Amino acid sequence: MLRWDVRARMNDREARRGGVSTDLRSTATAALTALVVGCVAFACDDGGSDGDGKAKDSAAGYDIRYEDAGSFLPPKPSTAHCQPCNSTVQCDGADDAGAHCVDLGASGSFCGRPCEPACTQGYTCKDVNSIEGKAVKQCVPDKGECQCSAWSAAKALTTGCSKTSTFDGKTVSCPGVRMCTQTGLTACEAPAPAAETCDGHDNDCDGQTDESTCNDAPLCKAGACHPALGCTYAPAPGTCDDGDTCTKSDACNEGTCIGAAVICDDANPCTKDVCDKATGCSSKPTDGAVCSDNVACTKGEACALGKCTGGKEVKCDDGNKCTLDLCQKASGACINSATEDACDDGNPCTTGDACKDGACGSGAAKKCDDGLACTKDSCDTKSGCVALPADVTVCK
């Protein structure tokens, strides 16, 4: 805080008696005004010190002292009322006991003043919230907004504010800053809303910070936002899809998507089954290849047009007319079962031949009788019944 003192050193009699002439008083006032206005506007060095802390005489004969031996500032007001602020501790003027930094909405926050004693003209006692969120009664402007004092402008005091705009189809309010200048408070300067990124800021002005960021994690990894580092990615469990149609039951394993191989088998012995990563399983005919039609009682099958065909029936004929010859479907083995069917033992002199124990048994002897009295009937094992003339035949 600067403190400066202007003293008139006068050699005339009026000065020695403690009086100040009207012309001299006007001269001092003009000089002081010029210095205040000029140095506030341009942050100049008034030349009042040689750098050793000792004031030097100005052309008008005044000493100008200030404490910081740096930039020239006008006196700090005794009250911070209506001064831009960002916390209540900034509202600590000598006349400000009980003052709070009051949130006045989008225009910013400013130092209020207790309602007792009564508010001065242009201010009204209202129920408001301090910047810290405390409900308080303070004197605030009836209309418009607080104006910048010369001291506030020289110190370039700031206040937070908010600027409303539209982003992603929604109305949002972005926090910004207003600053006191010689021409008054600047408009609220706030960054335009943008897509949220991992940087510790509320980029899209929705009241949340870094939400829905780092969602571009690689497969089988999870993203996390660390504003100082940005997005980091670590292995994560769960199911996944490796994009390979030749694998199945894909799952994340230590940051890698791994699946079991798909076995392509159309159960057709006359095709070659293959798997393509893009299209999956497919089959190609293997014409001419030896195959099996899974029928045990056929043999010699071969592939043709993707089908197993051409098998010939297994022959189980043992040449025995007294057996039933069959092929066992399950094993393809021949079974020759004995029968009791009628048969022919090859002897024309027997009749009623029948199979027994797998062989043809001879029947009863055949009776040869041609019904003629003058013939002798007999049976020849080669030709069968024969009738020969009798040597002596008694005729009646």
C-alpha positions in Angstrom: 0.0 0.0 0.0 1.4 3.3 -1.0 1.4 6.4 1.2 2.4 9.7 -0.3 2.8 13.1 1.2 2.8 16.4 -0.6 4.2 19.3 1.4 4.5 22.9 0.2 7.8 24.5 1.2 7.2 28.2 0.9 9.7 31.1 1.6 7.1 33.9 1.7 5.7 35.2 4.9 2.3 33.5 4.4 3.9 30.1 4.4 5.9 30.7 7.6 2.7 31.7 9.3 1.1 28.4 8.2 -1.1 30.0 5.5 -1.1 29.0 1.9 -2.0 31.4 -0.8 -4.8 30.6 -3.3 -2.4 30.6 -6.3 0.0 28.2 -4.6 -2.8 25.9 -3.4 -4.1 25.7 -6.9 -0.6 25.0 -8.2 -0.1 22.1 -5.8 -3.5 20.7 -6.5 -2.9 20.8 -10.3 0.5 19.2 -9.9 -0.8 16.4 -7.7 -3.7 15.7 -10.1 -1.4 15.5 -13.1 0.9 13.0 -11.3 -2.0 10.8 -10.2 -3.7 10.7 -13.5 -0.5 10.3 -15.5 1.0 7.6 -13.4 -2.2 5.6 -13.0 -2.7 5.6 -16.7 0.9 4.8 -17.7 2.4 3.1 -14.5 5.2 5.6 -14.7 8.1 6.5 -12.4 7.4 10.1 -11.2 11.0 10.9 -10.7 10.4 11.8 -7.1 13.3 9.6 -5.9 16.8 9.0 -7.0 16.5 5.4 -6.0 18.0 6.0 -2.6 14.6 6.4 -0.8 15.1 10.2 -0.5 12.7 12.5 -2.1 14.0 15.1 -4.4 12.5 18.5 -5.1 10.1 18.8 -8.0 9.9 21.9 -10.1 6.9 23.1 -8.2 8.7 22.7 -4.9 6.8 19.6 -3.5 8.1 16.4 -1.9 6.3 13.2 -3.1 7.1 10.2 -1.0 5.9 6.6 -1.5 6.8 3.4 0.2 7.5 0.9 -2.5 10.0 2.9 -4.5 8.3 1.3 -7.6 5.2 2.1 -9.6 3.2 5.1 -8.6 -0.3 4.3 -7.2 -3.0 6.6 -5.9 -4.0 6.2 -2.2 -5.9 3.1 -1.2 -9.5 4.0 -0.3 -10.5 3.6 3.3 -13.3 1.2 2.2 -13.2 -1.7 -0.2 -16.9 -1.4 -0.9 -17.7 -2.3 -4.5 -14.2 -3.4 -5.1 -13.8 -6.5 -7.3 -12.9 -9.5 -5.2 -12.4 -13.3 -5.3 -12.6 -13.9 -1.5 -13.9 -12.1 1.6 -10.4 -11.5 2.9 -9.9 -9.0 0.1 -12.7 -6.8 1.6 -10.6 -5.6 4.5 -10.7 -1.9 4.3 -10.6 0.2 7.5 -14.3 0.9 7.3 -15.3 -2.6 6.2 -15.9 -4.6 9.4 -18.4 -7.3 8.6 -18.0 -6.9 4.8 -18.2 -9.9 2.5 -17.1 -10.7 -1.0 -20.6 -10.9 -2.5 -21.6 -13.1 -5.5 -23.5 -10.9 -7.9 -24.0 -13.5 -10.5 -22.6 -13.5 -14.0 -21.2 -9.9 -13.6 -18.8 -11.1 -10.9 -18.2 -10.8 -7.2 -17.6 -7.5 -5.4 -17.1 -6.3 -1.8 -20.3 -5.6 -0.1 -20.8 -3.7 3.1 -22.8 -4.4 6.3 -26.4 -3.1 6.3 -25.8 -1.4 9.7 -25.4 1.5 9.6 -27.9 2.1 6.8 -26.7 1.7 3.1 -25.7 4.9 1.4 -27.6 6.3 -1.6 -27.6 4.1 -4.6 -27.2 0.9 -2.5 -29.8 -1.4 -1.0 -29.6 -4.0 1.8 -30.3 -7.4 0.3 -30.0 -11.1 1.2 -27.1 -12.3 -0.8 -24.5 -15.1 -0.8 -20.9 -14.5 -0.2 -18.4 -16.0 -2.6 -17.8 -18.7 0.0 -21.5 -19.6 -0.1 -22.5 -18.0 3.2 -26.0 -16.3 3.3 -25.4 -12.7 4.4 -27.1 -9.3 4.3 -25.0 -6.7 2.5 -25.4 -3.3 0.8 -25.2 -3.8 -3.0 -25.9 -1.5 -5.9 -29.5 -0.8 -6.7 -28.9 -1.2 -10.4 -26.1 -1.6 -12.8 -22.8 -2.8 -11.3 -19.9 -1.6 -9.2 -17.6 0.9 -10.8 -13.8 0.7 -10.7 -12.0 3.2 -8.4 -8.6 4.7 -9.5 -6.9 2.5 -7.0 -8.7 -0.7 -8.2 -7.8 0.2 -11.8 -4.1 0.9 -10.9 -4.0 -2.5 -9.1 -5.8 -4.1 -12.0 -8.1 -5.9 -9.6 -10.1 -8.8 -11.0 -13.2 -10.7 -10.3 -14.5 -14.0 -11.5 -17.5 -14.0 -13.9 -19.3 -16.3 -16.2 -20.1 -16.1 -19.9 -23.1 -18.0 -21.4 -22.8 -19.6 -24.8 -24.1 -22.6 -26.7 -22.0 -25.8 -27.0 -23.0 -29.1 -28.4 -26.7 -28.1 -28.4 -26.7 -27.0 -24.8 -26.5 -23.7 -23.1 -23.4 -23.6 -20.9 -21.8 -21.0 -18.6 -18.0 -20.7 -18.8 -16.1 -19.1 -15.9 -14.0 -16.1 -16.8 -12.3 -12.9 -15.5 -13.1 -9.2 -15.5 -10.5 -6.7 -14.7 -10.6 -3.1 -13.6 -9.0 -0.6 -16.0 -9.0 3.2 -16.4 -12.1 2.9 -18.6 -13.9 0.6 -16.2 -14.5 -3.2 -15.8 -13.7 -5.2 -18.9 -16.2 -7.5 -20.4 -16.1 -11.1 -19.1 -13.2 -12.8 -20.8 -13.8 -16.6 -20.8 -12.5 -19.4 -23.0 -14.9 -20.7 -25.5 -16.4 -24.1 -24.5 -14.7 -27.0 -26.2 -14.7 -30.8 -26.0 -13.5 -32.1 -22.7 -9.9 -33.1 -22.5 -7.7 -34.6 -19.8 -6.1 -31.4 -18.5 -7.7 -30.6 -15.1 -10.0 -28.0 -16.6 -13.8 -27.9 -17.3 -13.3 -27.4 -21.0 -17.0 -27.9 -21.9 -18.3 -25.7 -19.0 -20.7 -28.3 -17.7 -19.5 -28.1 -14.1 -17.5 -31.3 -14.3 -13.8 -31.7 -14.9 -12.2 -34.2 -17.2 -15.3 -36.3 -17.3 -15.7 -38.8 -20.2 -12.1 -38.5 -21.2 -9.5 -41.2 -22.0 -12.3 -43.4 -23.5 -10.1 -44.2 -26.5 -8.2 -47.0 -24.7 -6.9 -49.8 -26.9 -8.5 -53.2 -26.7 -8.2 -54.9 -23.3 -7.0 -51.7 -21.6 -8.8 -49.1 -19.5 -8.0 -45.3 -19.7 -7.6 -43.1 -16.6 -7.1 -39.3 -16.6 -4.2 -37.8 -14.7 -4.2 -34.1 -15.5 -0.5 -33.7 -14.9 0.3 -36.7 -17.2 -2.7 -36.9 -19.5 -4.4 -40.2 -20.3 -2.8 -43.4 -19.1 -3.8 -46.9 -20.1 -3.5 -50.1 -18.1 -4.5 -53.7 -18.8 -8.2 -54.5 -18.0 -10.1 -57.8 -17.7 -13.3 -58.6 -19.6 -14.5 -60.1 -22.9 -13.3 -58.7 -26.2 -13.4 -59.3 -29.9 -10.0 -59.7 -31.6 -11.6 -59.2 -35.0 -10.6 -62.7 -36.1 -13.5 -64.9 -37.1 -11.2 -67.9 -36.7 -11.2 -67.5 -32.9 -14.0 -67.8 -30.3 -14.6 -67.0 -26.6 -12.2 -64.1 -26.9 -11.1 -62.7 -23.5 -8.6 -60.1 -22.3 -5.4 -61.5 -20.8 -2.8 -59.0 -19.5 -3.8 -56.4 -22.0 -4.1 -58.7 -25.0 -7.3 -60.1 -26.6 -6.9 -63.9 -26.9 -9.4 -66.4 -28.2 -9.5 -70.2 -28.8 -9.1 -71.4 -32.4 -12.4 -72.2 -34.2 -12.4 -75.8 -35.5 -14.0 -75.9 -39.0 -15.6 -79.3 -39.6 -18.7 -79.7 -41.8 -18.6 -83.5 -41.1 -18.2 -84.1 -44.8 -15.3 -86.4 -45.6 -15.3 -85.1 -49.2 -14.4 -81.5 -48.3 -11.4 -79.7 -47.0 -12.4 -77.3 -44.2 -10.4 -74.1 -43.8 -10.9 -70.8 -41.8 -10.4 -67.3 -43.2 -9.9 -64.5 -40.7 -12.3 -62.3 -42.5 -15.0 -64.7 -43.7 -14.7 -67.6 -41.3 -15.1 -71.3 -42.1 -15.4 -72.6 -45.7 -15.2 -76.0 -47.4 -13.7 -77.1 -50.7 -14.5 -80.4 -52.5 -11.8 -83.0 -52.6 -13.0 -85.1 -55.6 -11.3 -88.4 -56.1 -10.2 -88.8 -52.6 -10.9 -92.2 -50.9 -13.7 -91.8 -48.4 -16.3 -93.8 -46.4 -20.0 -93.5 -46.7 -20.1 -94.8 -43.1 -21.9 -97.9 -44.4 -19.9 -100.9 -43.3 -21.4 -103.2 -45.9 -20.1 -101.1 -48.8 -16.5 -100.6 -50.0 -14.6 -98.8 -52.6 -16.2 -95.4 -52.1 -14.7 -92.2 -53.6 -15.4 -88.5 -53.4 -17.3 -86.9 -56.3 -18.7 -83.3 -56.3 -18.3 -83.1 -52.5 -20.1 -86.4 -51.8 -18.9 -89.8 -50.9 -20.4 -92.2 -53.6 -19.6 -95.3 -55.7 -19.5 -97.8 -52.9 -20.2 -101.4 -53.9 -22.1 -103.8 -51.7 -19.9 -106.4 -49.8 -20.7 -109.9 -51.0 -21.2 -112.5 -48.3 -22.2 -115.5 -50.4 -20.4 -118.6 -49.1 -21.8 -120.8 -51.9 -23.7 -122.9 -49.4 -27.4 -123.1 -50.2 -28.1 -124.1 -46.6 -26.9 -120.8 -45.1 -28.4 -117.4 -45.1 -25.7 -114.9 -46.1 -25.9 -111.4 -44.6 -23.5 -108.4 -44.0 -23.6 -107.0 -40.5 -24.2 -103.3 -40.9 -22.4 -102.3 -37.7 -19.2 -104.1 -38.5 -19.4 -105.0 -42.1 -18.7 -108.7 -41.3 -20.4 -111.4 -43.1 -22.7 -113.7 -41.2 -23.6 -117.1 -42.8 -26.5 -118.6 -40.7 -27.6 -122.3 -41.2 -31.2 -122.8 -42.4 -33.7 -125.6 -42.5 -34.8 -124.8 -46.0 -35.6 -127.4 -48.6 -32.6 -128.2 -50.7 -31.4 -130.7 -53.3 -28.7 -133.1 -52.4 -28.1 -133.8 -56.1 -29.4 -137.4 -55.9 -32.5 -137.8 -58.1 -33.3 -141.0 -56.2 -34.2 -139.1 -53.0 -37.0 -136.9 -52.3 -37.8 -134.3 -49.5 -34.2 -133.2 -49.1 -33.8 -130.5 -46.4 -31.0 -128.4 -44.9 -29.6 -129.4 -41.5 -26.7 -127.9 -39.7 -25.6 -126.0 -42.7 -25.7 -129.0 -45.1 -28.3 -130.5 -47.4 -29.6 -133.7 -45.9 -31.0 -136.5 -48.2 -34.6 -137.2 -48.1 -36.5 -140.5 -48.4 -35.8 -142.9 -51.3 -37.7 -142.0 -54.3 -40.3 -144.6 -55.5 -40.2 -145.3 -59.2 -43.4 -146.8 -60.6 -44.6 -146.1 -64.1 -47.8 -148.1 -63.5 -47.0 -150.7 -66.3 -47.0 -154.3 -65.5 -44.5 -155.2 -68.3 -41.7 -152.9 -67.1 -39.3 -153.1 -64.3 -38.9 -149.8 -62.5 -35.7 -148.7 -60.8 -33.8 -145.5 -59.9 -30.5 -144.4 -61.3 -28.6 -142.0 -59.1 -27.6 -140.1 -62.2 -30.7 -140.1 -64.3 -33.4 -140.9 -61.8 -36.3 -143.4 -62.4 -36.0 -145.8 -65.3 -38.4 -148.5 -66.6 -37.0 -151.4 -68.4 -39.0 -154.3 -70.1 -39.4 -157.2 -67.9 -37.8 -160.5 -69.2 -40.9 -162.5 -68.3 -44.0 -160.8 -67.9 -47.2 -162.6 -66.9 -49.9 -161.0 -68.8 -53.4 -161.2 -67.8 
